[in-house]
Amino acid sequence: MPADKSAAGTTPAPRFMDLALAEARAAALRGEVPVGAVVVRDGAILAAAGNRTLADRDPTAHAEMLALRAAAAALGSERLVGADLYVTLEPCPMCAAAISFARIRRLYYGAPDPKGGAVDHGVRLYASPTCHHAPEVYGGLAETEAADLLKSFFRTRR
């Protein structure tokens, strides 16, 4: 049984999404859109990150991209075979493509993103015939908390 599953084998361990949520909250405190991501393999956390597009002045500094880069550096490989990604928001097209290129095994995400998501909304990248690798996808993990973080963040800016 994979280390990220419960004893029943059906529910992902909440601690990884809890860490992603903590990364999202830290991003919000920095004034960044509150999205957090964690890469896990064999029950070990390889990398965790929150959005840093403003701090890094980098439009690609999404939580998923930063976590994938750090995990790849930690493993010394661009392929993260057997790794799972926990992220608080449905990935955008850029991040969904990077997840595919990294060969992530499973993607767990919190809140859906009907406007910018590319997994279950928008382009639905993993259903495209040009997608070389599609991870198993599990949406809605800690959905309410993830969505509430985003709503609260944007409410204060409008």
Protein Blocks (a to p, Z undefined) as FASTA:
>chain_A
ZZkbcfkopaccfklmmmmmmmmmmmmmnopacddddddeehiafbdcddfklmnopakl
cfklmmmmmmmmmnopabfghiacddfbdcdfklmmmmmmnopabdcdfbdcfklgcklg
cjllmlpfklmbdcdddehihklmmmmmmmmmmmmmZZ
